Amino acid sequence: MNVNVSCVTIKTGNDSVLSVDFHPRAPILALACFSNIDLYTFSNLSAPVRINRLTNCKRTVNSVAFHSSMPFLAAGSNDGIFVWLLSPDCSTATCVISLNKMNGGHNDAVKCVAFHPTQLILASGSKDQTVKLWRLVQNDVDWGAECLTTLSDHKSYVLSVTFHPTLPLMATGSDDTTAKLWHFNSDVSSELKLSCVSTIDRKTEGHREPVLSLSFHSKLPILATGSSDATVKLWSFKPNGSHITCLSTLDKTNGGHSVPLFKHSANVNSVVFHPTESIFATASDDNTVKLWALNMDFLSAKCLTTVSNHRSGVMCVAFHREYPFFASGSNDNTVSLCECSSLTQRRQLHKTSTALGAMTSLLSKRLAGSNSRSIVSNVTSNAMKNMPWYQAYPFHKDVERRIESLSNPMKSNSIIVPPVNILTIKQKEAKLIKSAKQKTPKTSPKTRKSPPKTP
């Protein structure tokens, strides 16, 4: 599938752009330029207009993040954590929280921040080798942050943190070359309990160098990680985060096949899944951004296009949830705001995602109880032959019911979905074919006439 991309460049003066993020609904982009955070609005690819500049940070801003549903913007910088309350159009912003080592914050620079997908909970990772989780609380008029827990399992800087959009999971990546998956209780409105359920390291086919970035698929139990070793790895795991398995390493070959990939040749600084599509983007010190689509078997990914708009290393990339845009920030002091050339091309991407829709939840469910690699192969080798089978099978409604329970874990006290008591796809296919051939009932053995005896 060919994807044409059109871009416009935003010049930031003499400042590298280390982080970008889109407003979850409005056409607004936040970008970190040294100690400032600039907010831009845009219409199609007409010249973006800066509508606000946040100057509360006095040192380098390493990470910015919008909340998915609440009017908050968070930043992690070398002088701490900052949170702003935004007006609907983001033209005004009030700094309501400032955390540093003097008031209970991290003891060193904050390298990454991420909001919980539904709750007012913020995760932060730091050079002090810890991850902290904070609950934003309002006391009368003023806002504050309560530290819920501090995680000290990493042995070096914590460089990346992210939450799964639908499962109660968090992932962290570190300079110690490992990534960790954390499972927390489904109801975090009153209490938060976290436990490390998986560690990605060299024993599990992990990265050889620091894990710079990581991102979850919006629905599937799949994680992508980017590293200083110039590779991107795809991982599958159970819905509770355990039994993590490396699906593929995107470097020289396409998941082990003979078709060459347009691999990155330097640090993969940023990797991010699209909020709704089965595509993801990677940004690298080789001055490029690449768009990838998961293969139909979910075992690997195909490079759709390479964008080479920057003259220096690309530090960050982000997708907009509702608009067909992505943005990348670079050490060349620019941001590229890019759009798929037409809505038709976006529909093509959406069509690809829709074709995967049936398999998305079936894969999630089956990964919960078996070896991911064998189950993925067995399921897709049969199911993807002809997508209409999904509508035809009699267990379709049961699958949908269980999809809903898996896709909305917050509604259930238990995240682990028990196995479905149905026949395998091969058995179902054989049964349907057999029933179609039986157009007339067989003659009962009792009424069958015996052949005449020979004299």
MARGUVO-185833 format. One record per residue (C-alpha): residue number from 0; residue in three letters; x, y negated, z. Coordinates in Angstrom, 3 decimals. Each point is the difference from the previous one (the first is absolute). Layout:
{pt NUM 'ALA' {X Y Z}}
...
This chain:
{pt 0 'MET' {0.000 0.000 0.000}}
{pt 1 'ASN' {1.478 -3.325 -1.086}}
{pt 2 'VAL' {-0.441 -2.871 2.430}}
{pt 3 'ASN' {0.805 -3.477 -1.267}}
{pt 4 'VAL' {0.810 -2.585 2.640}}
{pt 5 'SER' {-0.101 -3.807 -0.211}}
{pt 6 'CYS' {1.778 -2.063 2.640}}
{pt 7 'VAL' {0.484 -3.545 1.199}}
{pt 8 'THR' {2.978 -1.118 2.103}}
{pt 9 'ILE' {-0.228 -1.944 3.251}}
{pt 10 'LYS' {3.252 -1.771 0.861}}
{pt 11 'THR' {0.738 -0.392 3.708}}
{pt 12 'GLY' {3.013 -2.293 -0.163}}
{pt 13 'ASN' {3.128 1.425 1.615}}
{pt 14 'ASP' {-1.615 2.658 2.153}}
{pt 15 'SER' {-0.147 3.761 -0.549}}
{pt 16 'VAL' {-3.443 1.590 0.324}}
{pt 17 'LEU' {0.128 2.938 2.401}}
{pt 18 'SER' {-3.714 0.775 0.328}}
{pt 19 'VAL' {-3.299 -0.576 -1.796}}
{pt 20 'ASP' {-3.598 0.944 0.775}}
{pt 21 'PHE' {-3.420 -0.722 -1.500}}
{pt 22 'HIS' {-3.111 -1.183 1.786}}
{pt 23 'PRO' {-2.361 3.024 0.129}}
{pt 24 'ARG' {-2.804 -1.789 -1.906}}
{pt 25 'ALA' {0.964 -3.451 -1.254}}
{pt 26 'PRO' {2.535 -0.729 -2.794}}
{pt 27 'ILE' {2.588 -1.173 2.518}}
{pt 28 'LEU' {3.622 1.084 0.293}}
{pt 29 'ALA' {2.280 -0.382 3.043}}
{pt 30 'LEU' {3.752 0.034 -0.503}}
{pt 31 'ALA' {2.883 -0.282 2.422}}
{pt 32 'CYS' {2.639 -2.534 -1.063}}
{pt 33 'PHE' {2.808 -0.141 2.549}}
{pt 34 'SER' {-1.682 -1.485 3.117}}
{pt 35 'ASN' {-3.188 -1.122 -1.776}}
{pt 36 'ILE' {-3.132 1.845 -1.082}}
{pt 37 'ASP' {-1.645 -1.450 -3.092}}
{pt 38 'LEU' {-3.610 0.717 -0.946}}
{pt 39 'TYR' {-0.939 -0.205 -3.690}}
{pt 40 'THR' {-3.339 0.237 -1.729}}
{pt 41 'PHE' {-0.293 1.098 -3.612}}
{pt 42 'SER' {-2.559 0.415 -2.761}}
{pt 43 'ASN' {0.898 2.626 -2.574}}
{pt 44 'LEU' {3.548 -0.892 -0.965}}
{pt 45 'SER' {-0.475 -3.741 -0.027}}
{pt 46 'ALA' {2.634 -1.800 2.015}}
{pt 47 'PRO' {-0.252 1.077 3.673}}
{pt 48 'VAL' {-0.541 -2.882 2.403}}
{pt 49 'ARG' {1.508 -0.176 3.466}}
{pt 50 'ILE' {-2.736 -0.756 2.516}}
{pt 51 'ASN' {1.867 0.335 3.280}}
{pt 52 'ARG' {3.441 0.352 1.547}}
{pt 53 'LEU' {0.457 1.523 3.464}}
{pt 54 'THR' {3.116 -1.299 1.713}}
{pt 55 'ASN' {-0.218 1.442 3.518}}
{pt 56 'CYS' {2.867 2.443 -0.545}}
{pt 57 'LYS' {3.461 -1.482 0.376}}
{pt 58 'ARG' {1.973 2.944 -1.358}}
{pt 59 'THR' {-0.332 2.457 -2.911}}
{pt 60 'VAL' {-3.438 1.556 -0.506}}
{pt 61 'ASN' {0.380 3.696 -0.868}}
{pt 62 'SER' {-3.613 1.148 -0.283}}
{pt 63 'VAL' {-3.520 -1.406 -0.464}}
{pt 64 'ALA' {-3.342 1.812 0.230}}
{pt 65 'PHE' {-3.672 -0.964 -0.291}}
{pt 66 'HIS' {-2.622 1.811 2.061}}
{pt 67 'SER' {-2.354 1.961 -2.258}}
{pt 68 'SER' {-3.219 -1.487 1.406}}
{pt 69 'MET' {0.815 -2.686 2.576}}
{pt 70 'PRO' {1.365 -3.518 -0.747}}
{pt 71 'PHE' {3.506 0.637 1.318}}
{pt 72 'LEU' {3.462 -0.121 -1.539}}
{pt 73 'ALA' {2.994 1.470 1.851}}
{pt 74 'ALA' {3.708 -0.483 -0.547}}
{pt 75 'GLY' {3.106 1.710 1.320}}
{pt 76 'SER' {3.100 -2.181 0.066}}
{pt 77 'ASN' {3.434 -0.196 1.495}}
{pt 78 'ASP' {-1.459 -2.083 2.809}}
{pt 79 'GLY' {-3.011 2.188 0.817}}
{pt 80 'ILE' {-3.622 0.691 -0.935}}
{pt 81 'PHE' {-2.478 -2.662 -1.096}}
{pt 82 'VAL' {-3.740 0.294 -0.658}}
{pt 83 'TRP' {-2.184 -2.668 -1.633}}
{pt 84 'LEU' {-3.770 -0.400 -0.002}}
{pt 85 'LEU' {-1.018 -1.024 -3.513}}
{pt 86 'SER' {-2.846 -2.070 -1.380}}
{pt 87 'PRO' {-2.143 1.737 -2.671}}
{pt 88 'ASP' {1.979 -1.570 -2.853}}
{pt 89 'CYS' {3.340 0.205 1.898}}
{pt 90 'SER' {0.562 -3.714 -0.453}}
{pt 91 'THR' {0.362 -0.353 3.755}}
{pt 92 'ALA' {1.695 2.401 2.401}}
{pt 93 'THR' {0.447 -0.103 3.758}}
{pt 94 'CYS' {2.848 1.895 1.637}}
{pt 95 'VAL' {-1.747 1.821 2.852}}
{pt 96 'ILE' {2.704 2.499 1.041}}
{pt 97 'SER' {3.774 -0.272 0.277}}
{pt 98 'LEU' {1.987 2.892 1.500}}
{pt 99 'ASN' {3.731 0.177 0.621}}
{pt 100 'LYS' {2.431 1.459 2.511}}
{pt 101 'MET' {-0.821 -2.799 2.441}}
{pt 102 'ASN' {-3.668 0.973 0.341}}
{pt 103 'GLY' {-0.026 3.783 -0.333}}
{pt 104 'GLY' {0.714 0.359 -3.718}}
{pt 105 'HIS' {2.836 1.848 -1.717}}
{pt 106 'ASN' {3.581 -0.537 1.103}}
{pt 107 'ASP' {1.257 -0.469 -3.566}}
{pt 108 'ALA' {-1.192 -0.963 -3.478}}
{pt 109 'VAL' {-3.395 1.343 -1.114}}
{pt 110 'LYS' {0.427 1.738 -3.364}}
{pt 111 'CYS' {-3.582 1.100 -0.744}}
{pt 112 'VAL' {-3.631 -0.504 1.046}}
{pt 113 'ALA' {-3.256 1.718 -0.972}}
{pt 114 'PHE' {-3.623 -0.269 1.124}}
{pt 115 'HIS' {-2.239 2.935 0.888}}
{pt 116 'PRO' {-2.566 0.391 -2.836}}
{pt 117 'THR' {-3.041 -0.728 2.196}}
{pt 118 'GLN' {1.075 -1.042 3.506}}
{pt 119 'LEU' {1.779 -3.136 1.199}}
{pt 120 'ILE' {3.155 2.001 0.627}}
{pt 121 'LEU' {3.383 -1.059 -1.353}}
{pt 122 'ALA' {3.076 2.231 -0.338}}
{pt 123 'SER' {3.496 -1.482 -0.097}}
{pt 124 'GLY' {3.421 1.531 -0.602}}
{pt 125 'SER' {3.265 -1.572 1.051}}
{pt 126 'LYS' {3.773 0.105 -0.081}}
{pt 127 'ASP' {-0.247 0.881 3.700}}
{pt 128 'GLN' {-0.881 3.541 -1.250}}
{pt 129 'THR' {-3.557 -0.101 1.335}}
{pt 130 'VAL' {-3.539 -0.132 -1.338}}
{pt 131 'LYS' {-2.565 -1.947 1.990}}
{pt 132 'LEU' {-3.762 0.024 -0.350}}
{pt 133 'TRP' {-1.971 -3.059 1.032}}
{pt 134 'ARG' {-3.685 -0.620 0.502}}
{pt 135 'LEU' {-1.174 -3.508 -0.894}}
{pt 136 'VAL' {-2.344 -1.261 2.716}}
{pt 137 'GLN' {-1.901 -3.232 0.476}}
{pt 138 'ASN' {-0.207 -1.564 3.438}}
{pt 139 'ASP' {-2.704 -2.659 -0.066}}
{pt 140 'VAL' {1.387 -2.145 -2.824}}
{pt 141 'ASP' {3.648 1.067 -0.138}}
{pt 142 'TRP' {1.354 3.120 -1.687}}
{pt 143 'GLY' {2.642 2.270 1.441}}
{pt 144 'ALA' {1.668 3.369 -0.629}}
{pt 145 'GLU' {0.087 2.952 2.369}}
{pt 146 'CYS' {2.829 2.495 -0.513}}
{pt 147 'LEU' {-1.647 3.425 -0.139}}
{pt 148 'THR' {3.130 2.121 -0.342}}
{pt 149 'THR' {3.672 -0.044 -0.939}}
{pt 150 'LEU' {1.447 2.872 -2.052}}
{pt 151 'SER' {3.735 0.647 0.280}}
{pt 152 'ASP' {0.462 3.159 -2.062}}
{pt 153 'HIS' {2.116 -1.524 -2.797}}
{pt 154 'LYS' {3.766 -0.232 0.409}}
{pt 155 'SER' {0.523 -3.134 -2.071}}
{pt 156 'TYR' {-1.860 -2.998 -1.467}}
{pt 157 'VAL' {-3.693 0.532 -0.805}}
{pt 158 'LEU' {-0.369 -1.327 -3.536}}
{pt 159 'SER' {-3.571 0.899 -0.993}}
{pt 160 'VAL' {-3.364 0.801 1.547}}
{pt 161 'THR' {-3.423 0.746 -1.468}}
{pt 162 'PHE' {-3.416 1.411 0.956}}
{pt 163 'HIS' {-2.011 2.532 -1.988}}
{pt 164 'PRO' {-3.158 -1.731 -1.311}}
{pt 165 'THR' {-2.389 2.818 1.037}}
{pt 166 'LEU' {1.840 2.427 2.291}}
{pt 167 'PRO' {1.192 -0.772 3.563}}
{pt 168 'LEU' {3.655 0.023 -1.025}}
{pt 169 'MET' {2.916 -2.422 0.005}}
{pt 170 'ALA' {3.375 0.421 -1.713}}
{pt 171 'THR' {3.332 -1.632 0.797}}
{pt 172 'GLY' {3.252 -0.069 -1.967}}
{pt 173 'SER' {3.425 -0.703 1.416}}
{pt 174 'ASP' {3.618 -0.789 -0.709}}
{pt 175 'ASP' {0.757 3.361 1.648}}
{pt 176 'THR' {-1.126 1.636 -3.331}}
{pt 177 'THR' {-3.175 1.454 1.536}}
{pt 178 'ALA' {-3.696 -0.705 -0.254}}
{pt 179 'LYS' {-2.533 1.010 2.633}}
{pt 180 'LEU' {-3.748 0.632 -0.051}}
{pt 181 'TRP' {-2.004 -0.941 3.072}}
{pt 182 'HIS' {-3.484 1.261 0.804}}
{pt 183 'PHE' {-2.278 -2.061 2.216}}
{pt 184 'ASN' {-3.464 0.530 1.457}}
{pt 185 'SER' {-2.941 -0.703 -2.298}}
{pt 186 'ASP' {-1.610 -2.566 2.292}}
{pt 187 'VAL' {2.606 -2.670 0.680}}
{pt 188 'SER' {-2.477 -2.694 1.019}}
{pt 189 'SER' {0.633 0.616 3.702}}
{pt 190 'GLU' {3.161 2.113 0.215}}
{pt 191 'LEU' {2.903 0.905 -2.275}}
{pt 192 'LYS' {1.886 3.282 0.315}}
{pt 193 'LEU' {2.812 0.747 -2.445}}
{pt 194 'SER' {2.126 3.073 -0.570}}
{pt 195 'CYS' {2.687 0.729 -2.595}}
{pt 196 'VAL' {-1.265 2.948 -2.052}}
{pt 197 'SER' {2.547 0.151 -2.852}}
{pt 198 'THR' {3.530 -1.157 -0.737}}
{pt 199 'ILE' {1.436 -0.355 -3.490}}
{pt 200 'ASP' {3.728 0.629 0.051}}
{pt 201 'ARG' {2.586 1.954 -1.943}}
{pt 202 'LYS' {-1.328 3.267 1.443}}
{pt 203 'THR' {-3.322 -0.676 -1.747}}
{pt 204 'GLU' {1.536 -1.134 -3.331}}
{pt 205 'GLY' {0.028 -3.590 1.216}}
{pt 206 'HIS' {2.077 -2.956 -1.139}}
{pt 207 'ARG' {3.763 -0.221 0.278}}
{pt 208 'GLU' {-0.029 -3.725 0.781}}
{pt 209 'PRO' {-2.280 -2.486 1.840}}
{pt 210 'VAL' {-3.742 0.159 -0.637}}
{pt 211 'LEU' {-0.773 -3.546 -1.121}}
{pt 212 'SER' {-3.715 0.269 -0.743}}
{pt 213 'LEU' {-2.959 2.357 0.192}}
{pt 214 'SER' {-3.657 0.023 -1.007}}
{pt 215 'PHE' {-3.007 2.301 0.374}}
{pt 216 'HIS' {-2.421 0.952 -2.752}}
{pt 217 'SER' {-3.357 -1.692 0.649}}
{pt 218 'LYS' {-1.844 3.305 0.520}}
{pt 219 'LEU' {2.301 2.976 -0.469}}
{pt 220 'PRO' {2.362 1.346 2.646}}
{pt 221 'ILE' {2.947 -1.131 -2.131}}
{pt 222 'LEU' {2.883 -2.290 0.963}}
{pt 223 'ALA' {2.542 -1.697 -2.274}}
{pt 224 'THR' {3.406 -1.035 1.338}}
{pt 225 'GLY' {2.717 -2.153 -1.563}}
{pt 226 'SER' {3.626 0.024 1.038}}
{pt 227 'SER' {3.476 -1.466 -0.438}}
{pt 228 'ASP' {0.894 3.253 -1.766}}
{pt 229 'ALA' {-1.917 -1.350 -3.060}}
{pt 230 'THR' {-2.731 2.644 0.226}}
{pt 231 'VAL' {-3.719 0.088 0.626}}
{pt 232 'LYS' {-1.436 3.067 1.709}}
{pt 233 'LEU' {-3.593 1.185 0.189}}
{pt 234 'TRP' {-1.168 1.924 3.072}}
{pt 235 'SER' {-3.133 1.909 0.962}}
{pt 236 'PHE' {-1.170 0.819 3.503}}
{pt 237 'LYS' {-2.993 1.216 1.954}}
{pt 238 'PRO' {-2.629 -2.633 0.873}}
{pt 239 'ASN' {1.371 -0.115 3.534}}
{pt 240 'GLY' {3.471 -0.810 -1.381}}
{pt 241 'SER' {1.675 3.331 0.729}}
{pt 242 'HIS' {1.708 2.466 -2.374}}
{pt 243 'ILE' {1.449 -2.614 -2.323}}
{pt 244 'THR' {1.306 1.352 -3.314}}
{pt 245 'CYS' {2.038 -1.669 -2.750}}
{pt 246 'LEU' {-1.995 0.186 -3.232}}
{pt 247 'SER' {2.590 -1.593 -2.267}}
{pt 248 'THR' {2.950 -2.338 -0.266}}
{pt 249 'LEU' {-0.320 -2.593 -2.746}}
{pt 250 'ASP' {3.513 -0.421 -1.287}}
{pt 251 'LYS' {1.447 1.746 -3.055}}
{pt 252 'THR' {-2.847 2.321 -0.928}}
{pt 253 'ASN' {-3.759 -0.032 0.095}}
{pt 254 'GLY' {-0.700 2.227 2.976}}
{pt 255 'GLY' {2.496 2.591 -1.206}}
{pt 256 'HIS' {-1.171 -0.014 -3.636}}
{pt 257 'SER' {2.273 -0.750 -2.942}}
{pt 258 'VAL' {-1.658 -3.333 -0.872}}
{pt 259 'PRO' {2.326 -2.846 1.111}}
{pt 260 'LEU' {-1.330 -2.764 2.213}}
{pt 261 'PHE' {0.963 -3.634 -0.130}}
{pt 262 'LYS' {1.477 0.295 3.464}}
{pt 263 'HIS' {1.267 -2.813 2.188}}
{pt 264 'SER' {3.754 -0.412 0.100}}
{pt 265 'ALA' {0.296 -1.869 3.315}}
{pt 266 'ASN' {-1.719 -0.461 3.385}}
{pt 267 'VAL' {-3.764 0.483 -0.080}}
{pt 268 'ASN' {-0.914 -2.925 2.248}}
{pt 269 'SER' {-3.771 0.284 -0.190}}
{pt 270 'VAL' {-2.629 2.613 -0.858}}
{pt 271 'VAL' {-3.739 -0.600 0.207}}
{pt 272 'PHE' {-3.093 1.938 -1.050}}
{pt 273 'HIS' {-2.875 -1.843 -1.630}}
{pt 274 'PRO' {-2.850 -0.497 2.541}}
{pt 275 'THR' {-2.504 1.908 -2.151}}
{pt 276 'GLU' {1.825 1.648 -2.933}}
{pt 277 'SER' {2.308 3.026 -0.149}}
{pt 278 'ILE' {2.882 -2.164 -1.185}}
{pt 279 'PHE' {2.907 -1.554 1.865}}
{pt 280 'ALA' {2.754 -2.529 -0.599}}
{pt 281 'THR' {3.663 -0.016 0.920}}
{pt 282 'ALA' {2.459 -2.911 0.180}}
{pt 283 'SER' {3.754 0.417 -0.170}}
{pt 284 'ASP' {3.373 -1.692 0.139}}
{pt 285 'ASP' {0.342 0.979 -3.666}}
{pt 286 'ASN' {-2.123 -3.141 -0.704}}
{pt 287 'THR' {-3.107 1.976 -1.053}}
{pt 288 'VAL' {-3.504 0.858 1.141}}
{pt 289 'LYS' {-1.474 3.310 -1.149}}
{pt 290 'LEU' {-3.619 1.109 -0.077}}
{pt 291 'TRP' {-0.686 3.710 0.536}}
{pt 292 'ALA' {-3.072 2.225 -0.238}}
{pt 293 'LEU' {-0.402 3.224 1.921}}
{pt 294 'ASN' {-0.071 3.009 -2.296}}
{pt 295 'MET' {-3.148 2.076 -0.221}}
{pt 296 'ASP' {1.557 2.688 2.196}}
{pt 297 'PHE' {0.961 -2.594 2.674}}
{pt 298 'LEU' {3.478 1.531 0.164}}
{pt 299 'SER' {1.799 -2.885 -1.660}}
{pt 300 'ALA' {-0.541 -3.288 -1.833}}
{pt 301 'LYS' {0.527 -1.483 -3.444}}
{pt 302 'CYS' {1.567 -3.395 -0.615}}
{pt 303 'LEU' {-2.590 -2.103 -1.845}}
{pt 304 'THR' {2.070 -3.095 -0.627}}
{pt 305 'THR' {3.089 -1.908 1.133}}
{pt 306 'VAL' {-0.181 -3.751 0.614}}
{pt 307 'SER' {3.318 -1.840 -0.297}}
{pt 308 'ASN' {-0.870 -3.602 0.778}}
{pt 309 'HIS' {2.598 -0.598 2.697}}
{pt 310 'ARG' {3.692 -0.826 -0.303}}
{pt 311 'SER' {0.899 1.390 3.420}}
{pt 312 'GLY' {-1.113 2.700 2.404}}
{pt 313 'VAL' {-3.761 0.330 0.547}}
{pt 314 'MET' {-0.716 0.115 3.719}}
{pt 315 'CYS' {-3.759 0.519 0.186}}
{pt 316 'VAL' {-3.141 0.824 -1.961}}
{pt 317 'ALA' {-3.725 -0.037 0.810}}
{pt 318 'PHE' {-3.346 0.705 -1.697}}
{pt 319 'HIS' {-3.217 -1.982 0.293}}
{pt 320 'ARG' {-2.924 2.107 1.133}}
{pt 321 'GLU' {-2.714 -1.494 -2.242}}
{pt 322 'TYR' {1.860 -1.751 -2.819}}
{pt 323 'PRO' {2.246 1.685 -2.603}}
{pt 324 'PHE' {3.109 -1.760 1.319}}
{pt 325 'PHE' {3.246 0.951 1.625}}
{pt 326 'ALA' {2.816 -2.253 1.201}}
{pt 327 'SER' {3.712 0.496 0.562}}
{pt 328 'GLY' {2.541 -2.112 1.863}}
{pt 329 'SER' {3.714 -0.143 -0.736}}
{pt 330 'ASN' {3.389 -1.242 1.087}}
{pt 331 'ASP' {-0.030 -2.175 -3.135}}
{pt 332 'ASN' {-2.280 -2.383 1.972}}
{pt 333 'THR' {-3.111 0.797 -2.043}}
{pt 334 'VAL' {-3.282 1.876 0.255}}
{pt 335 'SER' {-1.536 1.720 -3.030}}
{pt 336 'LEU' {-3.792 0.028 0.021}}
{pt 337 'CYS' {-1.076 2.649 -2.498}}
{pt 338 'GLU' {-3.255 1.184 -1.535}}
{pt 339 'CYS' {-0.957 2.951 -2.205}}
{pt 340 'SER' {-0.616 -1.603 -3.377}}
{pt 341 'SER' {-3.775 0.516 0.024}}
{pt 342 'LEU' {-2.869 1.319 2.075}}
{pt 343 'THR' {-0.154 2.864 -2.490}}
{pt 344 'GLN' {3.418 1.185 1.112}}
{pt 345 'ARG' {-1.086 -0.221 3.616}}
{pt 346 'ARG' {-3.005 2.126 -0.864}}
{pt 347 'GLN' {2.368 2.514 -1.560}}
{pt 348 'LEU' {1.922 0.163 3.262}}
{pt 349 'HIS' {-3.273 0.313 1.887}}
{pt 350 'LYS' {-1.133 2.759 -2.354}}
{pt 351 'THR' {3.168 1.929 0.782}}
{pt 352 'SER' {-0.682 -0.427 3.708}}
{pt 353 'THR' {-3.627 1.088 -0.451}}
{pt 354 'ALA' {1.116 3.155 -1.799}}
{pt 355 'LEU' {2.068 0.762 3.086}}
{pt 356 'GLY' {-2.852 -0.846 2.343}}
{pt 357 'ALA' {-1.413 3.501 0.348}}
{pt 358 'MET' {3.443 1.437 0.584}}
{pt 359 'THR' {0.948 -2.694 2.508}}
{pt 360 'SER' {-2.240 1.223 2.789}}
{pt 361 'LEU' {0.255 3.672 -0.885}}
{pt 362 'LEU' {3.779 -0.303 0.188}}
{pt 363 'SER' {-0.211 -1.834 3.331}}
{pt 364 'LYS' {-2.192 2.717 1.448}}
{pt 365 'ARG' {2.126 2.871 -1.240}}
{pt 366 'LEU' {3.245 -1.596 1.115}}
{pt 367 'ALA' {-1.456 0.120 3.525}}
{pt 368 'GLY' {0.286 3.760 0.245}}
{pt 369 'SER' {2.667 1.355 -2.343}}
{pt 370 'ASN' {3.376 -0.513 -1.542}}
{pt 371 'SER' {-0.372 -3.184 -2.017}}
{pt 372 'ARG' {2.084 0.960 -3.035}}
{pt 373 'SER' {-1.704 3.357 -0.633}}
{pt 374 'ILE' {-3.493 -1.348 0.654}}
{pt 375 'VAL' {0.475 -2.993 -2.283}}
{pt 376 'SER' {1.179 2.267 -2.804}}
{pt 377 'ASN' {-2.767 2.562 0.482}}
{pt 378 'VAL' {-2.787 -2.563 0.188}}
{pt 379 'THR' {1.064 -2.195 -2.897}}
{pt 380 'SER' {0.882 2.836 -2.367}}
{pt 381 'ASN' {-3.658 1.039 0.021}}
{pt 382 'ALA' {-1.946 -3.132 0.819}}
{pt 383 'MET' {1.645 -2.424 -2.390}}
{pt 384 'LYS' {-0.752 2.161 -3.087}}
{pt 385 'ASN' {-3.423 -1.581 -0.281}}
{pt 386 'MET' {-1.104 -2.724 2.386}}
{pt 387 'PRO' {-3.791 0.565 -0.407}}
{pt 388 'TRP' {0.304 3.193 2.047}}
{pt 389 'TYR' {-0.045 -2.152 3.107}}
{pt 390 'GLN' {-3.603 -1.058 -0.686}}
{pt 391 'ALA' {-1.064 3.528 -0.942}}
{pt 392 'TYR' {1.083 1.994 2.994}}
{pt 393 'PRO' {-2.667 0.795 2.617}}
{pt 394 'PHE' {2.299 -1.022 2.886}}
{pt 395 'HIS' {0.280 -3.548 -1.383}}
{pt 396 'LYS' {-2.184 -1.523 2.730}}
{pt 397 'ASP' {1.912 1.790 2.715}}
{pt 398 'VAL' {3.270 -1.322 -1.390}}
{pt 399 'GLU' {-1.430 -3.540 -0.044}}
{pt 400 'ARG' {-1.128 0.326 3.600}}
{pt 401 'ARG' {3.429 1.119 1.097}}
{pt 402 'ILE' {1.666 -2.665 -2.140}}
{pt 403 'GLU' {-1.939 -2.615 1.947}}
{pt 404 'SER' {1.087 1.466 3.332}}
{pt 405 'LEU' {3.645 -0.024 -1.102}}
{pt 406 'SER' {-0.077 -3.419 -1.667}}
{pt 407 'ASN' {-1.566 -1.631 3.065}}
{pt 408 'PRO' {1.878 1.530 2.933}}
{pt 409 'MET' {-0.975 -2.879 2.320}}
{pt 410 'LYS' {-3.558 1.345 0.032}}
{pt 411 'SER' {1.168 3.319 1.425}}
{pt 412 'ASN' {1.647 0.899 3.286}}
{pt 413 'SER' {2.251 2.498 -1.752}}
{pt 414 'ILE' {2.082 -0.764 -3.030}}
{pt 415 'ILE' {0.661 3.632 -0.976}}
{pt 416 'VAL' {-2.723 1.346 -2.256}}
{pt 417 'PRO' {-0.512 3.783 0.312}}
{pt 418 'PRO' {0.266 2.122 -3.157}}
{pt 419 'VAL' {-3.045 0.198 -2.259}}
{pt 420 'ASN' {-1.557 3.444 -0.187}}
{pt 421 'ILE' {-0.265 0.196 -3.798}}
{pt 422 'LEU' {1.424 2.211 -2.700}}
{pt 423 'THR' {3.113 -1.069 -1.809}}
{pt 424 'ILE' {-0.294 -1.864 -3.283}}
{pt 425 'LYS' {1.069 3.086 -1.969}}
{pt 426 'GLN' {-2.660 2.115 1.705}}
{pt 427 'LYS' {-2.632 -2.643 -0.678}}
{pt 428 'GLU' {0.971 -0.187 -3.655}}
{pt 429 'ALA' {-0.157 3.771 -0.350}}
{pt 430 'LYS' {-3.367 0.116 1.754}}
{pt 431 'LEU' {-1.519 -2.668 -2.256}}
{pt 432 'ILE' {1.319 1.679 -3.148}}
{pt 433 'LYS' {-1.303 3.349 1.164}}
{pt 434 'SER' {-3.464 -1.387 0.782}}
{pt 435 'ALA' {-0.156 -1.708 -3.399}}
{pt 436 'LYS' {0.690 3.286 -1.759}}
{pt 437 'GLN' {-2.711 1.812 1.935}}
{pt 438 'LYS' {-2.891 -1.256 -2.113}}
{pt 439 'THR' {-2.006 3.236 0.451}}
{pt 440 'PRO' {-0.190 2.144 3.107}}
{pt 441 'LYS' {1.926 3.211 -0.021}}
{pt 442 'THR' {-1.866 3.275 -0.236}}
{pt 443 'SER' {-0.377 1.672 3.354}}
{pt 444 'PRO' {2.011 3.179 0.352}}
{pt 445 'LYS' {-3.140 1.829 1.095}}
{pt 446 'THR' {-1.856 -0.728 -3.276}}
{pt 447 'ARG' {2.941 0.474 -2.352}}
{pt 448 'LYS' {-0.549 2.890 -2.371}}
{pt 449 'SER' {2.587 2.756 -0.050}}
{pt 450 'PRO' {1.517 0.963 -3.354}}
{pt 451 'PRO' {-1.392 3.216 -1.487}}
{pt 452 'LYS' {1.845 3.119 0.938}}
{pt 453 'THR' {1.882 1.786 -2.777}}
{pt 454 'PRO' {-0.936 3.628 -0.530}}
